[in-house]
């Protein structure tokens, strides 16, 4: 596992002026060589023609007067950025395709609604109003009613309904349809551009580049903008590692006993940084350097060490990047059970199970990320990660999590509930996962990732009422059982309702069908479901006692009839 350890701050006012000038020159040369390496490869890819007579390595050495180690590091950083851009490009294309699918569905539903209203309008023009039985528009005597989820509009006569509702809605839907088609065309052009064009990178960020024309301070003082722009472009340098070097790096040499860092800049100035310590990882850095120095066969068994320098204006930060082996005593044992976690936007549900898959205890760790900054969110999540891993250590059990990718789901519901979309955008799932994993690795606790298929649905239908816990706690219980390799089959009474083509399939396909049938039932109704007390079942309505379901829910469940009765 590769880890980066930060040094203490090295303030510029404590260094000789010669060192500061050499630092600035080194960062400038390294940054320009990195930019040149990336832009050269981008332009060559766009034109399919070579723009140099020699290799890129030799071209950079001669152009910027760098030695092999600086030139090689600049090219490696440029190559890493190009690889990162290629991965981002794939992700952007996938997200755009998901957004296109969402827009196409919305266009289809809008056209359907527009067709329905146009037919009603035609019937009004003929003098014989005819309303669709399945639409929200209804007629009760001389009154016309439009039923929404949270309100009902009443129109007292046909003229008012036709001109105040139908004409307005038809005009609105036509305008909306045009906007959706424009949006679909824009997504198609964006995908075409992503697939056919080679993107470059703006070093220093696009935001700061545009600020010279958009922020008043920079408009009045262009020299200040240029100073900030160059600071943002040339503030970092990473020298790649070499395992055949004596201390893992041919440029930087850290003396562990004296706590001094020695290196030579491209213009030949030898720099010595005294009292350089690593507050969180000094032992690991010293151990890595000593191990490399004592290694006899470095080409075969050497452990390289990379170094990075960052200019933060008033001070420098040095970073040591080393390969740290995993702890030898990580608890992978599931003989005593597992601690299952279900991560949510405002809380983490957990369930502790034993070796037989039985629930011992369940609970919640709540937090609030609404309105917080990114840094505040990180601190809150880190705090909860410490609590969770401490609980796992106390129980002597590993942790089980879902392996989710929320990237596509965050862009796939553009026209869904605003409240749900806001919650999804605040759902820092990847940050939660990485924080828990890092803490668990540090404390020697194993983390298992499992397939998330139907964990919430199984928990809601099968375990929520049985244990009297929330849907998220029941989902964490299913996650823990799945990590223990337990199979979640349907309760026997549900098998009679399965269609014959579903009955012989995998149990996940069966859960998919059952959960789709019960998708319109409110969550709290499942606290009254009776799956294990029914001797004979004819429809899904019989799972719920009288009064548990609304009239609309009962009507929807009547459509699901059993294939046969179970005595």
RAQUI-V644811 format. One record per residue. RES is the residue in one small letter. PHI is phi in radians with two decimals (999 if undefined). Layout:
res=RES phi=PHI
res=RES phi=PHI
This chain:
res=x phi=999
res=x phi=-1.50
res=x phi=-2.27
res=x phi=-2.00
res=x phi=-2.00
res=x phi=-1.61
res=x phi=-1.51
res=x phi=-1.26
res=x phi=-1.26
res=x phi=-1.94
res=x phi=-1.31
res=x phi=-1.19
res=x phi=-1.26
res=x phi=-1.72
res=x phi=-1.91
res=x phi=-1.11
res=x phi=-1.07
res=x phi=-1.09
res=x phi=-1.12
res=x phi=-1.12
res=x phi=-1.12
res=x phi=-1.19
res=x phi=-1.03
res=x phi=-1.06
res=x phi=-1.13
res=x phi=-1.13
res=x phi=-1.13
res=x phi=-1.15
res=x phi=-1.12
res=x phi=-1.14
res=x phi=-1.10
res=x phi=-1.16
res=x phi=-1.15
res=x phi=-1.16
res=x phi=-1.09
res=x phi=-1.12
res=x phi=-1.09
res=x phi=-1.23
res=x phi=-1.12
res=x phi=-1.09
res=x phi=-1.19
res=x phi=-1.15
res=x phi=-1.15
res=x phi=-1.13
res=x phi=-1.22
res=x phi=-1.20
res=x phi=-1.67
res=x phi=1.02
res=x phi=-2.35
res=x phi=-1.35
res=x phi=-1.90
res=x phi=-2.62
res=x phi=-1.60
res=x phi=-1.87
res=x phi=-1.15
res=x phi=-1.08
res=x phi=-1.08
res=x phi=-1.19
res=x phi=-1.09
res=x phi=-1.21
res=x phi=-1.02
res=x phi=-1.30
res=x phi=-1.24
res=x phi=-1.95
res=x phi=0.99
res=x phi=-1.95
res=x phi=-1.45
res=x phi=-1.05
res=x phi=-1.24
res=x phi=-1.19
res=x phi=-1.11
res=x phi=-1.12
res=x phi=-1.17
res=x phi=-1.10
res=x phi=-1.17
res=x phi=-1.11
res=x phi=-1.14
res=x phi=-1.11
res=x phi=-1.11
res=x phi=-1.12
res=x phi=-1.16
res=x phi=-1.11
res=x phi=-1.10
res=x phi=-1.10
res=x phi=-1.11
res=x phi=-1.13
res=x phi=-1.17
res=x phi=-1.10
res=x phi=-1.08
res=x phi=-1.08
res=x phi=-1.13
res=x phi=-1.10
res=x phi=-1.11
res=x phi=-1.08
res=x phi=-1.13
res=x phi=-1.14
res=x phi=-1.15
res=x phi=-1.13
res=x phi=-1.12
res=x phi=-1.09
res=x phi=-1.07
res=x phi=-1.10
res=x phi=-1.17
res=x phi=-1.08
res=x phi=-1.11
res=x phi=-1.17
res=x phi=-1.08
res=x phi=-1.09
res=x phi=-1.19
res=x phi=-1.17
res=x phi=-1.09
res=x phi=-1.09
res=x phi=-1.13
res=x phi=-1.13
res=x phi=-1.09
res=x phi=-1.06
res=x phi=-1.19
res=x phi=-1.14
res=x phi=-1.15
res=x phi=-1.10
res=x phi=-1.08
res=x phi=-1.09
res=x phi=-1.15
res=x phi=-1.18
res=x phi=-1.16
res=x phi=-1.42
res=x phi=1.51
res=x phi=-2.26
res=x phi=-1.05
res=x phi=-2.21
res=x phi=-1.87
res=x phi=-1.23
res=x phi=-1.15
res=x phi=-1.64
res=x phi=-1.48
res=x phi=-1.38
res=x phi=-1.49
res=x phi=-2.29
res=x phi=-2.12
res=x phi=-2.16
res=x phi=1.16
res=x phi=-1.60
res=x phi=-1.68
res=x phi=-2.06
res=x phi=-2.17
res=x phi=-2.06
res=x phi=-1.73
res=x phi=-1.92
res=x phi=-1.14
res=x phi=-2.00
res=x phi=-2.73
res=x phi=-2.36
res=x phi=-1.70
res=x phi=-2.04
res=x phi=-2.06
res=x phi=-1.50
res=x phi=-2.73
res=x phi=-1.12
res=x phi=-1.09
res=x phi=-1.11
res=x phi=-1.12
res=x phi=-1.16
res=x phi=-1.62
res=x phi=-1.53
res=x phi=-2.04
res=x phi=-1.09
res=x phi=-1.10
res=x phi=-1.14
res=x phi=-1.18
res=x phi=-1.13
res=x phi=-1.10
res=x phi=-1.13
res=x phi=-1.18
res=x phi=-1.12
res=x phi=-1.13
res=x phi=-1.12
res=x phi=-1.10
res=x phi=-1.12
res=x phi=-1.15
res=x phi=-1.16
res=x phi=-1.16
res=x phi=-1.12
res=x phi=-1.12
res=x phi=-1.10
res=x phi=-1.11
res=x phi=-1.13
res=x phi=-1.09
res=x phi=-1.10
res=x phi=-1.19
res=x phi=-1.13
res=x phi=-1.12
res=x phi=-1.07
res=x phi=-1.14
res=x phi=-1.15
res=x phi=-1.35
res=x phi=-1.76
res=x phi=-1.79
res=x phi=-1.73
res=x phi=-1.43
res=x phi=-1.82
res=x phi=-2.24
res=x phi=-1.68
res=x phi=-1.29
res=x phi=1.81
res=x phi=1.35
res=x phi=-1.12
res=x phi=-1.05
res=x phi=-1.22
res=x phi=-1.11
res=x phi=-1.25
res=x phi=-1.12
res=x phi=-1.10
res=x phi=-1.95
res=x phi=-1.99
res=x phi=-1.82
res=x phi=-1.09
res=x phi=-1.05
res=x phi=-1.32
res=x phi=-1.14
res=x phi=-1.43
res=x phi=-2.36
res=x phi=-1.19
res=x phi=-1.13
res=x phi=-1.14
res=x phi=-1.09
res=x phi=-1.10
res=x phi=-1.13
res=x phi=-1.16
res=x phi=-1.13
res=x phi=-1.20
res=x phi=-1.10
res=x phi=-1.27
res=x phi=-1.47
res=x phi=-2.18
res=x phi=-2.12
res=x phi=-2.58
res=x phi=-2.59
res=x phi=-2.12
res=x phi=-1.74
res=x phi=-1.18
res=x phi=-1.47
res=x phi=-2.46
res=x phi=-1.31
res=x phi=-1.57
res=x phi=-1.38
res=x phi=-1.08
res=x phi=-2.00
res=x phi=1.47
res=x phi=-2.74
res=x phi=-1.49
res=x phi=-1.80
res=x phi=-1.72
res=x phi=-2.38
res=x phi=-1.80
res=x phi=-1.60
res=x phi=-1.19
res=x phi=-1.25
res=x phi=-1.50
res=x phi=0.98
res=x phi=-2.16
res=x phi=-1.97
res=x phi=-2.03
res=x phi=-2.82
res=x phi=-2.06
res=x phi=-1.36
res=x phi=-1.05
res=x phi=-1.55
res=x phi=1.58
res=x phi=-1.50
res=x phi=-1.49
res=x phi=-1.94
res=x phi=-2.20
res=x phi=-1.83
res=x phi=-1.60
res=x phi=0.95
res=x phi=-1.63
res=x phi=-2.17
res=x phi=-2.04
res=x phi=-1.01
res=x phi=-2.14
res=x phi=2.44
res=x phi=-1.11
res=x phi=-1.11
res=x phi=-1.14
res=x phi=-1.15
res=x phi=-1.07
res=x phi=-1.13
res=x phi=-1.11
res=x phi=-1.20
res=x phi=-1.15
res=x phi=-1.11
res=x phi=-1.17
res=x phi=-1.17
res=x phi=-1.50
res=x phi=-1.24
res=x phi=-1.45
res=x phi=-1.79
res=x phi=-1.21
res=x phi=-1.13
res=x phi=-1.71
res=x phi=-2.02
res=x phi=-1.16
res=x phi=-2.02
res=x phi=-1.22
res=x phi=-2.32
res=x phi=-1.74
res=x phi=-2.26
res=x phi=-2.34
res=x phi=-2.12
res=x phi=-2.23
res=x phi=-1.72
res=x phi=-1.88
res=x phi=1.61
res=x phi=-1.59
res=x phi=-2.64
res=x phi=-1.95
res=x phi=-2.14
res=x phi=-1.87
res=x phi=-2.10
res=x phi=-1.89
res=x phi=-1.92
res=x phi=-2.27
res=x phi=-1.66
res=x phi=-1.74
res=x phi=-1.17
res=x phi=-1.17
res=x phi=-1.09
res=x phi=-1.24
res=x phi=-1.93
res=x phi=-1.40
res=x phi=-1.45
res=x phi=-1.69
res=x phi=-1.23
res=x phi=-1.91
res=x phi=-1.16
res=x phi=-1.72
res=x phi=2.08
res=x phi=-2.49
res=x phi=-1.78
res=x phi=-1.57
res=x phi=-2.16
res=x phi=-2.09
res=x phi=-1.55
res=x phi=-2.34
res=x phi=-1.17
res=x phi=-2.23
res=x phi=-2.89
res=x phi=-2.12
res=x phi=-1.60
res=x phi=-2.32
res=x phi=-2.45
res=x phi=-1.83
res=x phi=-2.11
res=x phi=-1.65
res=x phi=-1.18
res=x phi=-1.62
res=x phi=1.43
res=x phi=-1.58
res=x phi=-1.30
res=x phi=-1.67
res=x phi=-2.77
res=x phi=-2.44
res=x phi=-2.92
res=x phi=-2.31
res=x phi=-2.04
res=x phi=-1.59
res=x phi=-2.74
res=x phi=-2.28
res=x phi=-1.81
res=x phi=-1.21
res=x phi=1.38
res=x phi=-1.58
res=x phi=-1.38
res=x phi=-1.08
res=x phi=-1.14
res=x phi=-1.14
res=x phi=-1.05
res=x phi=-1.06
res=x phi=-1.13
res=x phi=-1.11
res=x phi=-1.16
res=x phi=-1.07
res=x phi=-1.08
res=x phi=-1.21
res=x phi=-1.10
res=x phi=-1.09
res=x phi=-1.13
res=x phi=-1.16
res=x phi=-1.16
res=x phi=-1.07
res=x phi=-1.12
res=x phi=-1.10
res=x phi=-1.15
res=x phi=-1.13
res=x phi=-1.46
res=x phi=1.05
res=x phi=-2.36
res=x phi=-1.31
res=x phi=-1.89
res=x phi=-2.08
res=x phi=-2.29
res=x phi=-1.48
res=x phi=-1.69
res=x phi=-1.93
res=x phi=-2.14
res=x phi=-1.58
res=x phi=-1.10
res=x phi=-1.30
res=x phi=-1.14
res=x phi=-1.31
res=x phi=-2.01
res=x phi=-1.58
res=x phi=-2.06
res=x phi=-1.04
res=x phi=-1.86
res=x phi=-1.57
res=x phi=-1.16
res=x phi=-1.11
res=x phi=-1.13
res=x phi=-1.16
res=x phi=-1.14
res=x phi=-1.13
res=x phi=-1.10
res=x phi=-1.17
res=x phi=-1.19
res=x phi=-1.51
res=x phi=-1.34
res=x phi=-1.52
res=x phi=-1.15
res=x phi=-1.09
res=x phi=-1.17
res=x phi=-1.10
res=x phi=-1.07
res=x phi=-1.12
res=x phi=-1.16
res=x phi=-1.13
res=x phi=-1.10
res=x phi=-1.10
res=x phi=-1.14
res=x phi=-1.14
res=x phi=-1.10
res=x phi=-1.15
res=x phi=-1.68
res=x phi=1.38
res=x phi=-1.97
res=x phi=-1.36
res=x phi=-2.17
res=x phi=-1.80
res=x phi=-1.87
res=x phi=-2.11
res=x phi=-1.18
res=x phi=-1.48
res=x phi=-1.04
res=x phi=1.05
res=x phi=-1.14
res=x phi=-1.21
res=x phi=-1.18
res=x phi=-1.12
res=x phi=-1.10
res=x phi=-1.13
res=x phi=-1.40
res=x phi=-1.71
res=x phi=-2.10
res=x phi=-1.08
res=x phi=-1.32
res=x phi=-1.04
res=x phi=-1.79
res=x phi=1.14
res=x phi=-2.08
res=x phi=-1.29
res=x phi=-1.13
res=x phi=-1.32
res=x phi=-1.18
res=x phi=-1.16
res=x phi=-1.14
res=x phi=-1.12
res=x phi=-1.16
res=x phi=-1.15
res=x phi=-1.07
res=x phi=-1.13
res=x phi=-1.14
res=x phi=-1.16
res=x phi=-1.15
res=x phi=-1.53
res=x phi=1.22
res=x phi=-1.51
res=x phi=-1.71
res=x phi=-1.69
res=x phi=-1.48
res=x phi=-1.19
res=x phi=-1.00
res=x phi=-0.95
res=x phi=-1.18
res=x phi=-1.39
res=x phi=-1.13
res=x phi=-1.19
res=x phi=-1.60
res=x phi=-1.22
res=x phi=-1.08
res=x phi=-1.07
res=x phi=-1.27
res=x phi=-1.66
res=x phi=-1.04
res=x phi=-1.66
res=x phi=-1.51
res=x phi=-1.03
res=x phi=-1.13
res=x phi=-1.18
res=x phi=-1.12
res=x phi=-1.17
res=x phi=-1.13
res=x phi=-1.06
res=x phi=-1.17
res=x phi=-1.12
res=x phi=-1.15
res=x phi=-1.20
res=x phi=-1.18
res=x phi=-1.74
res=x phi=-1.18
res=x phi=-1.49
res=x phi=-1.41
res=x phi=-1.13
res=x phi=-1.06
res=x phi=-1.18
res=x phi=-1.20
res=x phi=-1.28
res=x phi=-1.25
res=x phi=-2.04
res=x phi=-1.23
res=x phi=-2.14
res=x phi=-1.65
res=x phi=-2.01
res=x phi=-2.04
res=x phi=-1.64
res=x phi=-1.62
res=x phi=-2.49
res=x phi=-2.31
res=x phi=-2.04
res=x phi=-2.61
res=x phi=-1.24
res=x phi=-1.04
res=x phi=-1.26
res=x phi=-1.27
res=x phi=-1.97
res=x phi=-1.24
res=x phi=-0.99
res=x phi=1.58
res=x phi=-1.33
res=x phi=-1.93
res=x phi=-1.36
res=x phi=-1.07
res=x phi=-1.16
res=x phi=-1.18
res=x phi=-1.10
res=x phi=-1.11
res=x phi=-1.20
res=x phi=-1.33
res=x phi=-1.14
res=x phi=-1.22
res=x phi=-1.62
res=x phi=-1.86
res=x phi=-1.37
res=x phi=-1.29
res=x phi=-2.76
res=x phi=-1.62
res=x phi=-1.92
res=x phi=-1.46
